[in-house]
Amino acid sequence: MHQSTKHPPSFPPHNTKQRGFLVLLPFLSHTDTHAHARTRTRTHAPSFSSRLPSVMALYPTRLGQLSLADWIKLSFALVIVVVEAVTRLLLFVLPAPLIAFIDSNIVSFVKRVSVFSEAHVFQGDTIPPSEDTHNLSAVQLAQHFGFFLEQHVVLTKDGFQLALHRLRQPEMQPRKGVVFLQHGLMQCSEAWLCTRDSFAYLLFEEGYDVWMGNSRGNKYSCKHMTFKPHDPAFWDFSIDEMAANDLPASIDHVLASTGASSLSYVGFSQGTALGFAAFSLNQQLAHKIDVFVALAPAAKALGLRQGFLQTLVHLAPQSIFLVFGTRSLMPWVMFWRSVLTRRVYARLIESGCQMLFDWRMDQLGDQRRRLMLYSHLFSLTSVKTIVHWFQIVASDTFQQYDDNREFRSGYRLIEQQQYPLNQMPCPVVMMYGGADRLTDILWMKRNLPEHSAAGHIRIPNYEHLDLMWAADAEEKVLPHVIAAIERFRRRQTALDAFGESGNEATATHPQHPQHQGHVEGEEDAVPLENDTASRVLKRAVPAATIPPTASLSG
């Protein structure tokens, strides 16, 4: 159970009736006035105003080390936060007719800015209702594309209720093994369902029993047995809790529901980080994984060391608490999603990704497809999870959350535990983009053990999101995913048929040479050892590009 003494600074509780008040949360102090909250046995975290001096006391030496450029970036970011909050408050209180008048008349001046050059700001969407998937839930998305989504709820040992989604279709029954899809940071299962060529549908049509997880705090897993979303304790989680509690509970539920002894795990971005963390620490769980397919693998994030993000890392990871509070990260994004037109919302997302990560976002297809994708890009997570990622960047290692973070060099009284990637027992196939500057792929290749480093596939010109969402990912990524699943699924099926034990099965994993680097422009291919993968890959990639004797390790 959560320890109250570890809670970061608290902020005022809020609900849907207080949406206009959300804009002031980062700037107001709070004394808890909820009667039911006073009756709790736990101790309340101090208010933000009382903690601010102690929090700021952590930073004086770092503040003195900031360059003039860093100060400008930090000041500009704070100005943006304040302007956004004030603008949101005004939009919330202004009557609808006045907003419509602004959109129709005064906004013509603002449209000279490129972000607003193509469409109205607050109204004017012309998407046909039959094609509009903007506000569809996961269940509705599946129905929209002709599938049925089965919903399951699993309870973690620390009290979170997580939603699991399973694709079904009356006339199609899974003929092959179980595949578990885990989304990335600030996403939910909708990320696997938002277009007709999404991996979930394609894998299901290939005969797999497809399940999708939802991390705690997101749209479908925002419930706890004790705490409410307005409680600071609800959001007191990081990668550690998701890896230790969410993933084991979800995988065990899937295996119990299907009767399977093992499954294939496909993770994207933070979904891979959860896999690396959980499977390296929990050997029993790892033995239930046939193969771990890591799309845009993220155990270290190099891409956070640039621009304004680098300034925050240099100052201190916990400085993010000062900007975004201590509960959910940027819940106001949903406000802008609801009031802006699809095109303007998409432009803001693309501009933000370009500014923060230098992403071009040019592999995602035409504008219509990008609008569908961006509508289901964002879901809630805790600010503490982002702080955890910044700690990983600052410490330059894949470590557990540091509750005793000290912002000075030299000897430390408490040394934080690292996730032991060198103890990964299950085979790992990594697929990454040649233009992905966010993750440190070379570090992961060096730290995975030889018996787990089952292969890596580099897709030239792909950025981070492209591994999941590129318009041609069905041809460039999916065939390799299927080939990896089939190779290790068939191996496990053969071992089960001969009555091999879990330990013996693990011992039969092939010994692949560890990768110390990768030739620029080279693309490794998974061996085509099955009819399904051969058919899909030959349909997607010209035969001349498939090395006839390629190995998983390239």
Order of alpha helices (4+ residues) and beta strands (2+ residues): alpha-alpha-alpha-alpha-alpha-alpha-alpha-beta-beta-beta-alpha-beta-beta-alpha-beta-alpha-alpha-beta-alpha-alpha-alpha-alpha-alpha-alpha-beta-alpha-beta-alpha-alpha-alpha-alpha-alpha
